[in-house]
Amino acid sequence: MAINIYIDPDKCVGCKLCLGACPYGAIVVEEGKARFTEACVLCGACVSSCKFGAIIWEQPKKEEVDTSQYQGVWVIAETHDGRLAEVTLELLGEGRKLADTLDEPLSLLLLGNGVEPLASVAGHYGADRVYLVEDEVLAHYRTAPFTDVAVGLINKYKPSIVLIGATSMGRDLGPRIAARIGAGLTADCTGLEIDPQERLLRQTRPAFGGNIMATILCRHARPQMATVRPKVMKKLDPDPGRQVEIVREQVSLNEKTIVTKIVEIVREEGDEQVNLQDAEIIVSGGRGLRAAENFALIRELADVLGAAVGASRATVDAGWIPAYHQVGQTGKTVQPKLYIACGISGAVQHLAGMSSSDCIVAINSDPNAPIFDVATYGIVGDLFEVVPALTKALKREFGQQ
Ligand SMILES: Cc1cc2nc3c(=O)[nH]c(=O)nc-3n(C[C@H](O)[C@H](O)[C@H](O)COP(=O)(O)OP(=O)(O)OC[C@H]3O[C@@H](n4cnc5c(N)ncnc54)[C@H](O)[C@@H]3O)c2cc1C
């Protein structure tokens, strides 16, 4: 049955309450009765405005999913240059905890070409089983074949939970799989746990610009799908003695039917290609720097420490530094051993990306700046004095002058 909406003329009293409820101005009242015009998009926004039950909105019934048929935790693998991406290892670590709580297996869905050696690596990092699909067509990530294969195997094996990295690949693939199989998806989760009573996945993520944490449950659809950013979860220490079961799956993929082709892979090179997420030390600059050229102070300190340069969104928005340096909710999530925040206030959206760093040093002239709430060491002072002095002292310490 398709969606349908109509007004029951016997119940409509022509009160016009529904007119204000329609965002599309698609209702008119003529001769004491309301009627829909062609502008109606069947959104149903008017239904609850009618006190007389005159607006009838018919929707197709969603098929009930038998959730008891779904079992196990899956991670969808991302690979780069013949290695499992760090985020995949982190998700295996988190998936292991979820699977142990549920007493169900943890599996990795591994798609690629020549990736079989990675199956044992997945075992070392916690996977019980690897569903392996190898095909030339899957040599590099492309939306269509990866979606087709993943959807087919999810429908076949019915995992209860599917986790994907919130990377460029995962953010493309996850929603497509979810849409295809009629499941929901919670993006950018920062916390995952199993509800002890209902055995449902509690998916926690920042909402409303990071001002609240929302915990989302998926009661009726399966699998429960979530994406998680790199560096949010912790990978396990590898156990080389851990065995993994490999389930090989055959698929029939035809290159000719796939509309996207990889013509060339171009890597960003040079100083600006900072891998913030792998950096052990990050020196970040904020609006307190006052101008783009003052990032030179940050770079100089970073050079002495062998650190990567990070930035707040305010500086990126101001065009002082490219976006790939941005740390935070809409930038990168980082977890270095040392994070030095210079002239950064510590807005929740910035903290969301760096507050789990091992040691945080904050330099800010305002003693009430929120960054000091998360800082391990705080220096209340003018960054234009403190940062050069720190750089100088470190250079002396490291024998660089
Ligand atoms: C949906 C959403 C997503 C967002 N995502 C992100 C994100 O991913 N990352 C992010 O960073 N922000 C993000 N923001 C923006 C965030 O809310 C803040 O606006 C931003 O982090 C502020 O950057 P800042 O700390 O550099 O600037 P400000 O808040 O202006 O802070 C500047 C700080 O510098 C200090 N200062 C000034 N002069 C000196 C000096 N001479 N010496 C020392 N200290 C000095 C000041 O005391 C102040 O604390 C997001 C916002 C929204 C709404």
The ligand as an ORCA input file, in Angstrom:
! r2SCAN-3c Opt
* xyz 0 1
  C      28.050     22.272     15.281
  C      29.363     22.879     15.676
  C      30.512     22.172     15.447
  C      31.744     22.700     15.840
  N      32.872     21.966     15.624
  C      34.055     22.431     16.087
  C      35.257     21.661     15.964
  O      35.271     20.577     15.387
  N      36.401     22.170     16.468
  C      36.460     23.393     17.091
  O      37.553     23.802     17.525
  N      35.353     24.143     17.187
  C      34.161     23.715     16.699
  N      33.057     24.500     16.781
  C      33.243     25.910     17.205
  C      33.326     26.060     18.696
  O      32.051     26.230     19.247
  C      34.156     27.328     19.063
  O      33.581     28.440     18.414
  C      35.622     27.245     18.632
  O      36.201     26.060     19.106
  C      36.367     28.445     19.233
  O      37.681     28.440     18.791
  P      38.818     29.128     19.666
  O      38.886     28.459     20.992
  O      40.040     29.151     18.828
  O      38.296     30.623     19.762
  P      37.699     31.414     20.987
  O      36.570     30.732     21.586
  O      37.505     32.803     20.489
  O      38.867     31.398     22.064
  C      40.061     32.098     21.934
  C      40.787     31.939     23.248
  O      42.053     32.533     23.128
  C      42.359     33.163     24.364
  N      43.338     34.211     24.087
  C      43.157     35.376     23.442
  N      44.312     36.035     23.348
  C      45.248     35.280     23.968
  C      46.630     35.438     24.209
  N      47.310     36.503     23.750
  N      47.269     34.458     24.877
  C      46.625     33.374     25.333
  N      45.304     33.177     25.143
  C      44.630     34.117     24.443
  C      41.046     33.693     24.860
  O      41.071     33.854     26.280
  C      40.083     32.590     24.417
  O      39.894     31.643     25.462
  C      31.818     23.985     16.404
  C      30.651     24.698     16.625
  C      29.430     24.151     16.265
  C      28.196     24.937     16.532
*
